[in-house]
Amino acid sequence: MRSQILRSVQSVARKSNYTRNYASAASPERKVTILGAAGGIGQSLSMLMKLNPLVSTLSLYDLAGTPGVAADVSHINTRAQVFGYAEDKELGKALEGSDVVIIPAGVPRKPGMTRDDLFKINAGIVKNLCKSVAKYCPNALVNMISNPVNSTVPIASEVFKNAGTYDPKRLFGVTTLDVVRAKTFYATKAGLPVEEVNVPVVGGHAGITILPLFSQAHPQANLSNADIQYLTKRTQDGGTEVVEAKAGKGSATLSMAYAGAIFADACLKGLNGVPDVVECSYVASTVTDLPFFASKVRLGKNGVEEIYGLGTLSQYEQESLEKLKAELKSSIDKGIEFASNE
């Protein structure tokens, strides 16, 4: 039985996009830093990044508890050397020389709490962390997970502008969990192998601003309009579904860590020159009239190398796009105002 389980795990790993890392003995030295590494998302994310053979140095930072997480993760027999840092005084050391900085720091959602409820707490955390990123590793690719992403990415952009280090190609809102959910829900409904499914998700990363483009899903399935609307709503409410299921004892930490690891892996591949690395992400964009928008982007040595348009939308998707713009604009404006006034 044990050998059967092992063979199954190895088979999944061989098929997984996450483990197909193009790593070799000649892989560049890459430092990845996780800010908020001792939290619910951060601990799982730390383990997943330790498993990534493209990572040579894994730097873990949090206000407390990080040495224990670092010691635990460091026992995993993979390439990355692990270092743990705690308290404000060690933040600079944690960040120095980083190629990719992942920020899951902040408080999680609780039952009845919207992403907007998180704003004041997490906005301040993000602002302070980004000041240090600007100072100690201004050229790093910054992967923003801290919610509300629709606002925290604009906050980070303003912090970097004020520091004179802003490069829109290097700042990403991680919306990969929306894609992961859309793929899973679509594959289940359509009876398709989930590992063969792809669904682009555009817009933002909260509620109705999340817009899965099921009309562009591959492979296509013959689903009804009612099915598409149901899948769209479930994708938008995926975070709430988990919060309610955990009954006040957590939020979407495990799936978010997985999604964060997927996107960080894509960033590392792009930095290493792997061609045609495409993921959806919330970035500075001219795809719509909004200054930030999630869509498919091609990643490369400079971060964002190309931002793709939306393609042909169904009538339902076009209507949903118009409906989401006002809410997304409000979240963007709120983030910019916070960064400007604090």
N, C-alpha and C positions, 0 to 999 in steps of 0.2 A: 504494500500500500504506500509506504514512504517513498519508494522509488517511482511509483506511478505519479504521485503528487509532484515530485521533483521534476520529472519529465514534462509534466503539464506546465509548470511554472516556466521552465526553460523554453518551451514551445511558444508560450505567450510572449516572453521577452524577445524572442527572435523576430516575432511579427510586429512588435510594438514600435511605433514611430519614435517614442521617447528613448528607447534603448539603441536605436540605429543612429549612433552619434558621430560616425566617421572619425572615431578616435584612433590614434596610432601612437607609436613611440615618438613620432615627430610632432604630436599635437602641441600647439602653443601653450605656454603657461598662462592660465586664466584664473583671476581671483574673483570670486563671487561673495558679496556681503549681504547678509540678511539682517535687516533692522526690525527687531521684534521677534527674535528667534526663539524666545522662551514661551511664546504665546500659543494659543490653540492652533492657528495656522502655521506659525513659525516652526514649531517642533517637527511636525510632519514634513514641512517644506525642507527643513534642514536635512532630514534623513534622505529625502528624494534627491536633493542636490549632491549629497555625499555619494549617492549611487551613480551620478553622472560622470562618465570618464573624461569629459571635456573640462571638468573643474580640477585645477591643481591645488588651489588654496580656497578653503571655505572659511569665511570669517563670520562669526555669529555674535550679534550684539543685542542686548536688552538691558533694561534698568536693573534687573535682578534675575537670578536663576540660570544665567547663560553658561557659567563654568560647568554646571552639571549636565546641561544639554550637550555641550561641546565634548565633554568626557565620554558621554554615552555614545554619541554619533561617531566619535573618533575611533571606536573599536571596530567599526565596519571595515572590512578588508578591501577597500578601493583606493584609487590613486590619491584623492584629495587629502591634503593635510588640513586639520581642523584647529581653529583658534577661537576661544571664547572670550568675550569682553563684556564688562558690566559697568554701569554707572556713567554719568556724563563725561567724566574725565578720560574714559577710554574710547569714546566714540571716534575721535580723530584717528587713532591707531587702527581701529576696526576698518575704517574707510580707506585709508591711504593705499593707493595703487589698485583700487578696485576696477575691474572691467565691467561688471554688472552689479548693480545695487537693487535688491528686491526689498520693497517696503510693505510688509503686512502689519506694521505696528498700529495699535489703536485698540479701542474697546469693541467687543462683538455686539451684534444685535441681540436683543432679548424679545420675548413675546410682546406683541403690541407696539414694538419700537420700529419706526420707519428708518430708512437710511438718513432722512433729513434730521431725525432726532440725534443721530450720531455726530452731526456736523460740528458743533462747537468744540467738542472734546477732540475728535480726530483731526479737525482742521488745525488746531494749535500744535498737536503732535507732529503732523506732517510738515508744517511750516518750520519748526525748529530743526527737524531732521534734515530737511532740504538745505537749510543754511550750512549745515556741516558738510553735506555732499558737495555743495558749491565750493567750499573751502578746501576740502581734502581730496576729492576725486572729480573735478569738474568735467572730465571727458567720459565718465562712466555712462553706460546705458542704464537709465532708471526705470524700473518696473514698479509701477504704483498699484498696490493691492488695497491699501487702506481706503475704507469707504467713508463718505460717498465719492466714488471715483469720478463721477461727473463734475464734482467740485474740487477734489484734492489734486487732480492733474492741473487745472487752471491755477490753483494756489502754488503748486510747485513751479509752474512756468513763471509766475510773477516773482517768486523768490530768486530764481535763477537770473531773471532779467535784472533785478536790483543788484545782484552780485556780479553782473557782467559776464555770466557764463552760459546763458541760455542758448541751447541748440535744439530746435524743435524736433530734429531727427533722432534725438537721444532720449526723449521723454515719452513713456508709454503708459497708458492706462490698461491694466490687464483685464480684458473682458473674455478671456479664454473659457471661463466657467460657463458663460452663456452658450458658447459654441459646444462645449462638452455636453451640456444638458440638452441642447437642441438635437444633437446627433443621437443621443441615447433615447430621447422620447420619440423621435421620428423613426428610428430603426425599430423600436418596440412596436409602435403602431402599425408600421408597414410590413413587419415580419422580415426585416432585412438583417444581415450580419452587421452589427454596429461598427466593427472595425473597417468596413468597406464604405461607410456613409460619411458624407461631408455636407455640412450646412453652414453657409456664411451667415453671420449675425452682425448687424450694423446698428448705428444709433449711439446709444450710451450704455450705462450699466446699472440701471435702476428702473423697475416697473415698466411703464409703457414706453420708455426710451429704448428698451431692448427690443429689437426687431429682427427675428430670424427670417431669412429669406428662403422659405420652403419651396418656392417656385424655382429656385436655383439649386435645390438639393440634388446630390448625386449619390446613388442612382435615383431616378425619379420613380415615385410610386403613385398609383392612382388613388389618391386620398380625396375625400369630399371637402367642400368648403367648410363644413362644420368641423371636420377633423383638423383642418389647418388652423382654424380659429382656436380650437381647444389646445392644440400643441403650442401655438403662439402664447396663449394665456399661461399655460403651465410653465413654459420657459421663462416668461416674465416673473412669475411668482415662485420660481424654484427656491430662492433663498428663504421665503416665508414658509414654504412647505417644510423645509428642514428645521427652521426655528420652532415651528409648532410641533413637529414630531419629537424634538428633543425636550419639549415641555419645560422650557426655562433653563435647561442645563447646557446650552451651547447653540452654536450656529453652524453654518456650512464650512467647517474647518478642514475636513479630510478631502472633500472634492475640490475645495479652493486651493489647498496645498498641491494637489495633483495638477490642477489647471495652471497654477503659478509655475510649477516645475516644467510643464510643457512649453510655456512661453519663454521662460529663461533659457531652456535648451535651444529654442529657435534663435534667440538672440546670440547665443554662443556659436551656433553653426554659422550664422551670418557673419559674425566677427572673424571666424576662421575661413571665410571665403567659400563656404558651401553654396552652390548655386540654387536659385529658385526656392528659397525658403520663404513661404507665404503663410501668414497668420492674420487673424482679425485682431485689431487693437484700436484703442481710443487715443487718437493723436491730433496734433495741430493739422488742420485739413482745410482744403478748399472744395471738397466734394459737394458740400452744401453751402448755404450762406452762414452756417455756424462756424465759429473759430476752432472748435474741437468736435470730432466726430469719429465713431468707430466704423471701420470698413477693412477690407483686406489690404494688407501692406506687404511689400517685399522687403525682407531684412538683409542687410549686408554689412560691410566693414565700417560703414558710417552710421549704422542704425537703420533708419527708414531710407530705403533707396527708391522706392516707388509706392505711391498710394493709388489704389485702383478705384475706378468709379463703381457705381451701384449696379450697372447693367440694367437689363429689362426687368421691371417690377410688375407684379400682378396688380390688379385694381385694388385689392384688399391691402397689399403692401404699400402701394402709393398713398392710399388714404391714411394708413397707420403712420407713415413717414411724416405726413403733414401734421398729424395730431401730436406727434412726439416732440416736434421742434420747439414749441413754446415752453414745455417743461424742461427740456434740455438746456435751452437758452437761459432760463431762470437759474438753473444750477450752476452754469458756467459763470454767469454774472455774480452770483453769490460768492463763489470762490475767489474771483478777481477782487471783489469788494473787500472780502475778509483780508486778503493778502495786502491790499493797499492801505487799509485803515488800522490794522493792528500794529 
